[in-house]
Amino acid sequence: MKLVTAEQMRNLDHQAIHGLGIPGVVLMENAGQKTVEGLIRYYGNPEGQKLSIFVGPGNNGGDGLVMARHLHQHGCLVRVFLLVEPEKIKGDAAVNLAIVRQLPIPLDIVSTESQVEKIDLANDFAAVDALFGTGLKREVRGHFAAAVECLNRAACPVLCVDIPSGLDSDSGQVLGCCVQADLTMTYGLAKVGQFIHPGAELCGRLEVVDISIPPQVVDEAGLTTELLDKKNMTGLLPKRSPASHKGTNGHVLIIAGSGGKTGAAILCARGCLRSGAGLVSLCVPRSLNAIFETMLPEAMTIPLEDQKKQILTVDNLEIILAAAQGKKAVVLGPGLGTDPETVELVQHLYKQITLPLVVDADGLNCLAETQLPSHPATRILTPHPGEMARLLSQSTKEIQTDRIGRAHDFASEHQVSLVLKGAATVIANPDGKIAVNSTGNAGMGAGGTGDVLAGVIGGLLAQGLSPWQAACLGVHIHGLAGDRLATRLGIEFGYLAGELADEIPAVLQKLTNKEKK
């Protein structure tokens, strides 16, 4: 599913209206009418019941005015609270205001906080937020903020027109204050900020409403951001021949592990194997080798001399480069540590490995020590927000307030594919493509799950997927595995990263439409 920014949605509207000649008032009529249909579908017949609509300036308010008319036709006891002076309503919204004012629909002009405080929603069966649309970029203040608070105090369900008022439709951040929706009916296409937290929670249930913008307008818009769902993830895995064997299913080299962090390397290898890689070899400190051979018999190890320091160092560089020969992909970083000798090793490997390379965890922390080196081949970086902050020398808050923007700019500048982990993980490609993941849950916020993901992506690369496909599919199935665990256990926490890795084959089976009935 394609996602749009506020500007892109304005351009789509403009092309439909001015390019194809569809009157804006027709699009507004479609939006309001279909939103009423959605309200009835979710909350029942409004006949004889009270409902309040909070109307602001602009087309969002116009959509609310269309709703008022249609609800009146259904016998609803609708009332409109207009939070701007009538003469400030312009264009298509003014057309609908003029119609509403000729109907027996109570319309109150509300211009102060004290007037808002007198509004009583106690007996309403639903309330509608039509205050601000996707174009809002300033903080909500004054009597508008009071209206937001009034809606948030309401005991009845709150339906938001297009987007909750106070939500930045591009970043998913709150602009001062924001309506908490029970249901959001968004128009044309879903907005990016409706899937980035906290926007995802504030939208409540989200439904995309077709307001009759022709598909050709969308197809010609060159939209580059999409939501990862089953539809666009199904079929990405290559079909295996019955004659395939471990040598044809991809061999991954993992460079990981140090004293106290052997678990990260083991979980990475499990993720790699569970994603379908035929072979996995681990470069590990020799003094820790027994742990790996005991805990992960399915993988091979390449013990490297560590002088019993339990770390990998730049002295291991040539052996690692030789070990990479003949492999299909490399994963660098889980549990590697950040000793200065390890930092030097990571920076050399980043520059010299010519295979597709996934860099995670301590690999990223080692790269953050200096300017990111240039590289000769595919690079997929998988930072969580803290690691991303270190790579950019910014605060985690700065990263989280513009996840898509930071990911896009970093991928473009450094010519890497970037997986910015977290709720609604963002994948950015160097060519400008962006994806937002739709799977996963709070239980995945536990140690080791990111190591599994790095292994999954590495395993998919080794099986022949492109960097973009491997990153997107890896993130999506990783989240689906967490969702399966949460469903099976009946709770969204308390499960282990190793258990998550073990769910991946079942997820892949379902995505390839081979799940047993």
Phi, psi and omega in degrees: 000129179286143176243149183233155169274172178299317181295318179296322179293321176299319180295322178295316177300315182298317181293321178295320184282308188266333179277319183253352176081019176280117182301138179302327181293334176290315177299320179295319178299315178300317181297310182296316182296315182289334176291321175298318177300320178293319178301315180293321181297322183271325190241358173097181184294125181274359184303127178077004182249150181279142177210135181249138177240123178264116188248128177250193180284164173084186185291334177298317175296323177299321176299320178295324179291323174298318178300318181302317181295314182291323177295321176300320178298331179276004179083015179283144176274072186274145174225147184245131173251111183265116187267010173225162176294142185306324183291347178274352176278124186238168171061221183297327177296322179295325177300315182286330175295317179300322179292313182299324182289345177266356179257158179283058178248119179302128180229116180251132175271120185243116187233000180226159179296323181295325177293321178297320183296340180275351181289129183245116179255013188301326184255009180281144176272345174195160175227150185240129176263107175233044184278300183228149179255207186285347183277355183294129177230354180255164178291143177279126184221177174060220184288341173292318177297323177296323178294321176299315179296322178299315179295322181287339176276345187297139177280340182275164175298146178245123176257129179256134180277112178073308181200146177301132180296129182103357180260129175287117187288347179265322186254344184077011181267158181273133179261080180087291175212162186210145175290135172268107184276149165269327180216132174240124176256106184258149194256134176081285177222156176291152182261147183306313185294349178280355178240358177259132183284143009275000182305323182300320179287323185289337180283344185063220174287131183247130176231132178270129184253128176281114179255018175076034166281119186302142180305328181296328178295317179292316182298326183274358186279347179066039182291135186244002180247134181222157174266132178279119177220180185301325184300315183267358176259336181295135175088002180287326180294134178292144178287139182263138175287147175302338181268005181292156180213181186302329180285340180262354183260013172094135179243122183252136172258127178246128178248104191197168172092144174198177181304126181084354184229029178294331182300322181298317180293320180295316179296322177299314180296322178296318177299320180296313180293319181293337178279353174113003178298142182286322183219146175225130174239139181244126168275116187223158175299134185303322183290350178251001189301323182301325179297314182293318181293330180281317187276339186220074183294342181285343181255157174262152178240151174238091183292129182245140183300129182229007180052033180060021175277348180063031176221159170267143184229176180297340176295340181271001190304307187295322179294320180294316179298323178292322180294332181289342181297131179087352178277166180258337181199159180229140172243129186234124167130323187304121177067019187284335184085172183231032173301144181308324179290328177287322177302315180297319179298313183299317182293325176291316181296320180300321182281329193257336180290128183261000178271163170304129189233126174260126180244125185222161167052238183296337174301318178291320180296325177293321179292332181290348181292331180221180176299137183301123183292158171288164186213156185263354189211190182301133176228129174240116179258137187234064183279148162276172187304324179294318178292323177296320179299321179291322179297326183259000184055043177236178177272157177299325179298319179297322178294313186290335180281348177209064185299314182292316180298316180294317181295315180300311184294319181294314181299319181292314183295318187259002179053053176230162166269133185240131174247101179270103188287167181129184176301129187056065179307138180254131175247127180238134179256153180296341179275004177102350179292142179230141173228145176239128184278148183249002183248168178107167183206176186297335180295344181279355176279064182217156183302135175100339183293325178293326177296320176300315181300316179302318178294319179300312181298317178299319179296322179290322175301317182295336180272004172105003178287151175291162178305318180295314180296316182296318180294313182293311181294320179301312179297318184293312182288330175299315177293320178298323178297319176296321179293322177297318179297315181298321179293316183293321182273342180076018181204146185263038170195167177094356176264162189258156179299323178295324177294323178298316179300322183288345177277345189298318179302321179295323178295315179297322178299318180292319181292334178267013175059035179242015180293134180291137178277000000 
